[in-house]
Amino acid sequence: MDTSTSVTNSSSLQISQFILMGFPGIHEWQHWLSLPLALLYLLALGANLLIIITIQHEPMLHEPMYHLLGILAVVDIGLATTIMPKILAIFWFDAKPISLPECFAQIYAIHSFMCMESGIFLCMAVDRYMAICYPLQYPSIVTEAFVIKATLAMVLRNGLLTIPVPVLAAQRHYCSRNEIDHCLCSNLGVTSLACDDITINRFYQLALVWVVVGSDMGLVFASYSLIIRSVLRLNSAKATSKALNTCSSHLILILFFYTAIIVVSVTHLAGRRAPFIPVLLNVLHIVIPPAINPMVYALRTQELRVGFQKLFGLGEHVTRK
Protein backbone atom coordinates (compact mmCIF):
# COMPACT_ATOMS: atom_id res chain seq x y z
CA MET A 1 0.00 0.00 0.00
CA ASP A 2 1.20 3.59 -0.73
CA THR A 3 2.69 5.26 2.32
CA SER A 4 0.69 8.41 1.58
CA THR A 5 -2.64 6.73 2.38
CA SER A 6 -4.25 5.00 5.30
CA VAL A 7 -7.24 2.70 5.48
CA THR A 8 -10.42 3.91 7.14
CA ASN A 9 -13.05 1.74 8.82
CA SER A 10 -15.17 1.87 5.66
CA SER A 11 -12.30 0.35 3.68
CA SER A 12 -11.92 3.55 1.64
CA LEU A 13 -8.59 5.27 1.33
CA GLN A 14 -7.96 8.46 3.27
CA ILE A 15 -4.94 10.50 2.22
CA SER A 16 -2.54 11.40 5.02
CA GLN A 17 -0.23 13.68 3.03
CA PHE A 18 -0.10 15.68 -0.16
CA ILE A 19 2.66 15.76 -2.75
CA LEU A 20 3.63 19.21 -4.04
CA MET A 21 4.79 18.54 -7.59
CA GLY A 22 6.08 22.05 -8.30
CA PHE A 23 5.49 23.89 -11.56
CA PRO A 24 3.24 21.83 -13.88
CA GLY A 25 4.75 20.89 -17.21
CA ILE A 26 8.38 21.71 -16.32
CA HIS A 27 9.12 19.25 -13.50
CA GLU A 28 12.38 18.14 -15.16
CA TRP A 29 14.07 21.55 -15.12
CA GLN A 30 12.11 23.54 -12.52
CA HIS A 31 15.10 23.38 -10.14
CA TRP A 32 16.78 26.04 -12.29
CA LEU A 33 14.15 28.48 -11.05
CA SER A 34 15.40 28.02 -7.49
CA LEU A 35 18.28 30.50 -7.91
CA PRO A 36 16.21 33.57 -8.90
CA LEU A 37 13.54 32.65 -6.34
CA ALA A 38 16.16 32.25 -3.61
CA LEU A 39 17.70 35.61 -4.53
CA LEU A 40 14.28 37.26 -4.40
CA TYR A 41 13.65 35.71 -0.98
CA LEU A 42 17.02 36.85 0.39
CA LEU A 43 16.40 40.33 -1.01
CA ALA A 44 12.97 40.42 0.64
CA LEU A 45 14.41 39.34 4.01
CA GLY A 46 17.41 41.67 3.90
CA ALA A 47 15.60 44.75 2.60
CA ASN A 48 12.66 44.46 4.98
CA LEU A 49 14.90 43.82 7.98
CA LEU A 50 16.88 46.92 7.00
CA ILE A 51 13.64 48.93 6.86
CA ILE A 52 12.60 47.72 10.34
CA ILE A 53 16.02 48.35 11.90
CA THR A 54 16.33 51.80 10.32
CA ILE A 55 12.89 52.90 11.53
CA GLN A 56 13.68 51.71 15.06
CA HIS A 57 17.15 53.28 15.04
CA GLU A 58 16.30 56.71 13.62
CA PRO A 59 14.11 59.00 15.84
CA MET A 60 13.24 61.12 12.78
CA LEU A 61 11.29 58.12 11.45
CA HIS A 62 9.19 57.63 14.59
CA GLU A 63 6.04 58.84 12.85
CA PRO A 64 2.79 57.01 12.01
CA MET A 65 3.61 56.73 8.29
CA TYR A 66 6.92 54.99 9.01
CA HIS A 67 5.43 52.83 11.77
CA LEU A 68 2.95 51.53 9.19
CA LEU A 69 5.82 50.95 6.79
CA GLY A 70 7.60 48.92 9.49
CA ILE A 71 4.46 46.83 10.04
CA LEU A 72 4.24 46.26 6.28
CA ALA A 73 7.85 45.04 6.33
CA VAL A 74 7.02 42.52 9.07
CA VAL A 75 4.01 41.28 7.06
CA ASP A 76 6.16 41.00 3.92
CA ILE A 77 8.73 38.88 5.74
CA GLY A 78 5.99 36.63 7.09
CA LEU A 79 4.32 36.28 3.70
CA ALA A 80 7.53 35.35 1.86
CA THR A 81 8.64 32.99 4.63
CA THR A 82 5.29 31.18 4.52
CA ILE A 83 6.08 29.65 1.12
CA MET A 84 9.73 30.11 0.13
CA PRO A 85 11.49 27.62 2.49
CA LYS A 86 9.18 24.82 1.32
CA ILE A 87 9.53 25.77 -2.35
CA LEU A 88 13.34 25.77 -2.10
CA ALA A 89 13.22 22.44 -0.24
CA ILE A 90 11.18 20.97 -3.11
CA PHE A 91 13.68 22.19 -5.71
CA TRP A 92 16.89 21.41 -3.82
CA PHE A 93 16.04 18.32 -1.75
CA ASP A 94 13.00 16.90 -3.56
CA ALA A 95 11.02 17.39 -0.33
CA LYS A 96 7.64 17.18 -2.04
CA PRO A 97 5.50 15.50 0.66
CA ILE A 98 3.62 17.76 3.05
CA SER A 99 1.30 16.56 5.80
CA LEU A 100 -2.32 17.64 5.85
CA PRO A 101 -1.95 19.79 9.01
CA GLU A 102 1.11 21.53 7.54
CA CYS A 103 -0.74 22.14 4.30
CA PHE A 104 -3.80 23.59 6.01
CA ALA A 105 -1.55 25.76 8.21
CA GLN A 106 0.13 27.13 5.09
CA ILE A 107 -3.27 27.89 3.55
CA TYR A 108 -4.19 29.85 6.68
CA ALA A 109 -0.89 31.75 6.80
CA ILE A 110 -1.02 32.73 3.12
CA HIS A 111 -4.58 34.05 3.38
CA SER A 112 -3.89 35.86 6.67
CA PHE A 113 -0.75 37.63 5.45
CA MET A 114 -2.29 38.53 2.07
CA CYS A 115 -5.34 40.05 3.78
CA MET A 116 -3.07 41.75 6.32
CA GLU A 117 -1.03 43.36 3.53
CA SER A 118 -4.23 44.64 1.96
CA GLY A 119 -5.31 46.01 5.34
CA ILE A 120 -2.01 47.81 5.91
CA PHE A 121 -2.28 49.43 2.49
CA LEU A 122 -5.72 50.68 3.54
CA CYS A 123 -4.26 52.12 6.76
CA MET A 124 -1.53 53.84 4.72
CA ALA A 125 -4.14 55.32 2.38
CA VAL A 126 -6.11 56.68 5.35
CA ASP A 127 -2.89 58.10 6.82
CA ARG A 128 -2.08 59.97 3.58
CA TYR A 129 -5.70 61.11 3.22
CA MET A 130 -5.68 62.67 6.68
CA ALA A 131 -2.21 64.20 6.21
CA ILE A 132 -3.10 65.91 2.91
CA CYS A 133 -6.82 66.66 3.22
CA TYR A 134 -6.84 67.53 6.96
CA PRO A 135 -3.28 68.63 7.78
CA LEU A 136 -4.25 70.63 10.90
CA GLN A 137 -6.17 67.75 12.50
CA TYR A 138 -3.71 65.07 11.35
CA PRO A 139 -1.27 65.20 14.33
CA SER A 140 -4.08 64.84 16.86
CA ILE A 141 -5.94 62.05 15.01
CA VAL A 142 -3.24 59.85 13.45
CA THR A 143 -1.13 59.14 16.51
CA GLU A 144 0.91 56.17 17.67
CA ALA A 145 -2.16 54.93 19.54
CA PHE A 146 -4.16 55.15 16.29
CA VAL A 147 -1.55 53.02 14.49
CA ILE A 148 -1.62 50.40 17.27
CA LYS A 149 -5.44 50.23 17.28
CA ALA A 150 -5.64 50.06 13.48
CA THR A 151 -3.03 47.30 13.36
CA LEU A 152 -4.76 45.26 16.06
CA ALA A 153 -8.07 45.68 14.24
CA MET A 154 -6.50 44.37 11.03
CA VAL A 155 -4.89 41.43 12.84
CA LEU A 156 -8.21 40.45 14.42
CA ARG A 157 -10.18 40.95 11.20
CA ASN A 158 -7.83 38.94 9.04
CA GLY A 159 -6.99 36.32 11.65
CA LEU A 160 -10.65 35.53 12.34
CA LEU A 161 -12.11 35.81 8.84
CA THR A 162 -9.49 33.49 7.33
CA ILE A 163 -9.94 30.70 9.91
CA PRO A 164 -12.84 29.08 7.99
CA VAL A 165 -10.67 28.65 4.87
CA PRO A 166 -8.39 25.91 6.28
CA VAL A 167 -11.15 24.57 8.56
CA LEU A 168 -13.47 23.97 5.60
CA ALA A 169 -10.60 22.47 3.61
CA ALA A 170 -9.78 20.10 6.49
CA GLN A 171 -13.40 18.90 6.61
CA ARG A 172 -13.27 17.60 3.06
CA HIS A 173 -12.64 13.90 2.39
CA TYR A 174 -9.45 13.21 0.41
CA CYS A 175 -9.61 9.64 -0.82
CA SER A 176 -7.86 9.29 -4.18
CA ARG A 177 -5.44 11.79 -5.69
CA ASN A 178 -2.86 13.50 -3.49
CA GLU A 179 -0.58 15.16 -6.07
CA ILE A 180 -0.89 18.96 -6.25
CA ASP A 181 0.44 20.61 -9.40
CA HIS A 182 1.74 23.56 -7.44
CA CYS A 183 4.67 24.69 -5.27
CA LEU A 184 2.42 25.60 -2.35
CA CYS A 185 -0.87 24.66 -0.76
CA SER A 186 -3.44 26.89 -2.41
CA ASN A 187 -6.95 26.52 -1.08
CA LEU A 188 -8.65 25.73 -4.38
CA GLY A 189 -5.74 23.55 -5.52
CA VAL A 190 -6.02 21.40 -2.41
CA THR A 191 -9.82 21.18 -2.23
CA SER A 192 -10.00 20.25 -5.92
CA LEU A 193 -8.53 16.88 -4.84
CA ALA A 194 -11.45 16.20 -2.47
CA CYS A 195 -13.88 13.40 -3.21
CA ASP A 196 -16.91 15.25 -1.83
CA ASP A 197 -18.62 18.54 -2.68
CA ILE A 198 -16.48 21.69 -2.36
CA THR A 199 -19.15 24.29 -3.21
CA ILE A 200 -18.96 25.85 0.25
CA ASN A 201 -15.15 26.12 -0.04
CA ARG A 202 -15.40 27.96 -3.36
CA PHE A 203 -18.17 30.20 -2.03
CA TYR A 204 -16.26 31.22 1.10
CA GLN A 205 -13.07 31.82 -0.88
CA LEU A 206 -14.97 34.16 -3.21
CA ALA A 207 -16.77 35.86 -0.32
CA LEU A 208 -13.50 36.41 1.55
CA VAL A 209 -11.88 38.03 -1.48
CA TRP A 210 -14.83 40.33 -2.09
CA VAL A 211 -15.48 41.26 1.55
CA VAL A 212 -11.88 41.79 2.66
CA VAL A 213 -9.69 42.55 -0.35
CA GLY A 214 -12.54 44.02 -2.41
CA SER A 215 -13.64 46.42 0.33
CA ASP A 216 -10.03 47.40 1.08
CA MET A 217 -9.38 48.09 -2.59
CA GLY A 218 -12.54 50.19 -2.92
CA LEU A 219 -11.70 52.27 0.17
CA VAL A 220 -8.06 52.69 -0.92
CA PHE A 221 -8.99 54.02 -4.34
CA ALA A 222 -11.72 56.22 -2.84
CA SER A 223 -9.12 57.72 -0.47
CA TYR A 224 -6.70 58.43 -3.29
CA SER A 225 -9.45 59.91 -5.44
CA LEU A 226 -10.20 62.38 -2.64
CA ILE A 227 -6.47 63.03 -2.19
CA ILE A 228 -5.97 63.77 -5.89
CA ARG A 229 -9.03 66.04 -5.94
CA SER A 230 -7.73 67.93 -2.92
CA VAL A 231 -4.21 68.22 -4.36
CA LEU A 232 -5.42 69.56 -7.70
CA ARG A 233 -7.20 72.38 -5.87
CA LEU A 234 -3.93 73.68 -4.41
CA ASN A 235 -2.82 77.00 -5.86
CA SER A 236 0.89 76.33 -5.48
CA ALA A 237 2.58 74.07 -8.03
CA LYS A 238 5.32 73.35 -5.48
CA ALA A 239 2.78 72.25 -2.85
CA THR A 240 1.02 70.08 -5.43
CA SER A 241 4.28 68.41 -6.43
CA LYS A 242 5.26 67.79 -2.79
CA ALA A 243 1.86 66.29 -1.93
CA LEU A 244 1.89 63.98 -4.96
CA ASN A 245 5.46 62.92 -4.24
CA THR A 246 4.46 62.02 -0.68
CA CYS A 247 1.78 59.65 -1.99
CA SER A 248 3.59 58.29 -5.03
CA SER A 249 5.41 55.44 -3.23
CA HIS A 250 2.20 54.16 -1.65
CA LEU A 251 0.25 54.48 -4.86
CA ILE A 252 2.85 52.57 -6.93
CA LEU A 253 2.86 49.63 -4.52
CA ILE A 254 -0.92 49.63 -4.06
CA LEU A 255 -1.52 49.60 -7.82
CA PHE A 256 0.98 46.75 -8.22
CA PHE A 257 -0.52 44.72 -5.36
CA TYR A 258 -4.15 44.91 -6.46
CA THR A 259 -3.38 44.65 -10.18
CA ALA A 260 -1.37 41.49 -9.48
CA ILE A 261 -4.29 39.99 -7.54
CA ILE A 262 -6.62 40.62 -10.49
CA VAL A 263 -4.10 39.20 -12.99
CA VAL A 264 -3.50 36.07 -10.89
CA SER A 265 -7.26 35.52 -10.53
CA VAL A 266 -7.89 35.91 -14.27
CA THR A 267 -4.99 33.63 -15.29
CA HIS A 268 -6.16 31.01 -12.77
CA LEU A 269 -9.57 30.93 -14.43
CA ALA A 270 -8.02 30.76 -17.91
CA GLY A 271 -5.06 28.57 -17.04
CA ARG A 272 -6.20 25.17 -18.27
CA ARG A 273 -4.23 25.39 -21.51
CA ALA A 274 -1.03 26.62 -19.83
CA PRO A 275 -1.26 25.65 -16.13
CA PHE A 276 2.38 26.63 -15.56
CA ILE A 277 1.58 30.35 -15.98
CA PRO A 278 -0.98 30.84 -13.14
CA VAL A 279 1.19 28.79 -10.76
CA LEU A 280 4.27 30.89 -11.56
CA LEU A 281 2.31 34.14 -11.25
CA ASN A 282 0.85 32.96 -7.95
CA VAL A 283 4.33 32.34 -6.53
CA LEU A 284 5.75 35.59 -7.92
CA HIS A 285 2.80 37.56 -6.58
CA ILE A 286 3.70 36.37 -3.09
CA VAL A 287 7.49 36.80 -3.26
CA ILE A 288 7.99 39.88 -5.52
CA PRO A 289 6.05 42.52 -3.48
CA PRO A 290 8.10 41.81 -0.30
CA ALA A 291 11.25 42.28 -2.40
CA ILE A 292 10.28 45.48 -4.21
CA ASN A 293 8.29 47.29 -1.48
CA PRO A 294 11.39 48.36 0.48
CA MET A 295 13.25 49.41 -2.67
CA VAL A 296 10.41 51.65 -3.85
CA TYR A 297 10.26 53.39 -0.48
CA ALA A 298 14.06 53.65 -0.26
CA LEU A 299 14.29 55.23 -3.72
CA ARG A 300 11.41 57.67 -3.28
CA THR A 301 11.59 58.66 0.41
CA GLN A 302 14.44 60.96 1.35
CA GLU A 303 13.94 60.57 5.12
CA LEU A 304 14.39 56.83 4.74
CA ARG A 305 17.53 57.25 2.64
CA VAL A 306 18.96 59.57 5.28
CA GLY A 307 18.12 56.97 7.93
CA PHE A 308 19.97 54.28 5.93
CA GLN A 309 23.04 56.48 5.64
CA LYS A 310 23.06 57.26 9.34
CA LEU A 311 22.61 53.58 10.18
CA PHE A 312 25.72 52.73 8.16
CA GLY A 313 27.75 55.49 9.76
CA LEU A 314 27.44 57.99 6.92
CA GLY A 315 25.20 60.39 8.79
CA GLU A 316 27.87 63.02 9.30
CA HIS A 317 28.25 63.31 5.53
CA VAL A 318 24.54 63.63 4.82
CA THR A 319 22.97 66.98 4.20
CA ARG A 320 19.26 67.33 3.96
CA LYS A 321 17.83 68.78 0.78
Stockholm file with secondary structure:
# STOCKHOLM 1.0

chainA/1-321         MDTSTSVTNSSSLQISQFILMGFPGIHEWQHWLSLPLALLYLLALGANLLIIITIQHEPMLHEPMYHLLGILAVVDIGLATTIMPKILAIFWFDAKPISLPECFAQIYAIHSFMCMESGIFLCMAVDRYMAICYPLQYPSIVTEAFVIKATLAMVLRNGLLTIPVPVLAAQRHYCSRNEIDHCLCSNLGVTSLACDDITINRFYQLALVWVVVGSDMGLVFASYSLIIRSVLRLNSAKATSKALNTCSSHLILILFFYTAIIVVSVTHLAGRRAPFIPVLLNVLHIVIPPAINPMVYALRTQELRVGFQKLFGLGEHVTRK
#=GR chainA/1-321 SS CCTTEEECTTSCEEECEEEECCSTTCTTTGGGGHHHHHHHHHHHHHHHHHHHHHHHHCGGGCSHHHHHHHHHHHHHHHHHHHHHHHHHHHHHHCCCEEEHHHHHHHHHHHHHHHHHHHHHHHHHHHHHHHHHHCTTTHHHHSCHHHHHHHHHHHHHHHHHHTTHHHHHHHTSCCCSCCEESSSSCCHHHHHTTCSSCCHHHHHHHHHHIIIIIIHHHHHHHHHHHHHHHHHHTCSCHHHHHHHHHHHHHHHHHHHHHHHHHHHHHHHHHTCSSCTHHHHHHHHHHHHHHHHHHHHHHHHHCHHHHHHHHHHTTCGGGCCCC
#=GC SS_cons         CCTTEEECTTSCEEECEEEECCSTTCTTTGGGGHHHHHHHHHHHHHHHHHHHHHHHHCGGGCSHHHHHHHHHHHHHHHHHHHHHHHHHHHHHHCCCEEEHHHHHHHHHHHHHHHHHHHHHHHHHHHHHHHHHHCTTTHHHHSCHHHHHHHHHHHHHHHHHHTTHHHHHHHTSCCCSCCEESSSSCCHHHHHTTCSSCCHHHHHHHHHHIIIIIIHHHHHHHHHHHHHHHHHHTCSCHHHHHHHHHHHHHHHHHHHHHHHHHHHHHHHHHTCSSCTHHHHHHHHHHHHHHHHHHHHHHHHHCHHHHHHHHHHTTCGGGCCCC
//
